[in-house]
Amino acid sequence: MKDTYRHKGLRKKLIDSLKVRGVKNEEILEVMNTIPRHFFLEKAFEEWAYQDKAFPIDCNQTISQPYTVAFQTMLLEVKQREKIMEIGTGSGYQASVLAALGARVYSIERQEPLYKKAKKFLPLIGFPNIRLFFRDGYKGLAEFAPFDKILVTAGATKVPELLKQQLKIGGIMVIPVGPDKVQEMLKITRISETKFKTVSYGDFKFVPFAEGVNR
Ligand code: SAH
């Protein structure tokens, strides 16, 4: 895996385009400018890594579009050392962005091949501390709860109650929710033991948040 001047140049262009689209958070842009997104795609598709598009990975899943990664990360308001649970490891790119921002990342994947690949690959590119789990994300990670933040990177039909319960009071969950192929990006803040505040941030498209695991 090489990160050449050409890759760096393409990446800088992508980051500039995210700025134009309204991503204002310099820290997020800087982190995305340092992580070689092409490492997360098959070599044959390197060229595609620096377009602002989702792209197919194994198991019929996708690596989220860079704009979506930046947007979800921004809504999470990540701070150093925070404990963050991500549902949907996929390529591991979003998890790397969170880790590079200084978060302690716990990421769950339901597709075993993707889990195995990320487990091997993330330490190789400098993220040995991301904790990965092969599980059904609907259940969250009760033994590590509560979390400061929860990020769902697959499209849900409703907000899973179990996940809400694994959020700290004052914590934030970002989850795309919708009945069909389009989801509304929700930012849910846990105000108290029983109260949650929800704000919607417009439409996005994700692969489905599916139940159970797939070996
Ligand atoms: N964050 C990923 C995006 C991957 S797409 C990245 O940066 O590449 C969403 C992922 O969520 C897919 O890999 C899919 O298999 C996974 N997923 C869907 N339902 C899930 C569930 N119940 N538990 C865990 N992962 C799930």
Boltz pocket constraint, residues with backbone or C-beta under 6 A from the ligand:
constraints:
  - pocket:
      binder: B
      contacts: [[A, 61], [A, 62], [A, 63], [A, 64], [A, 87], [A, 88], [A, 89], [A, 90], [A, 91], [A, 92], [A, 93], [A, 94], [A, 95], [A, 108], [A, 109], [A, 110], [A, 111], [A, 114], [A, 135], [A, 136], [A, 137], [A, 138], [A, 153], [A, 154], [A, 207], [A, 208], [A, 209], [A, 210], [A, 211], [A, 212]]
      max_distance: 6.0
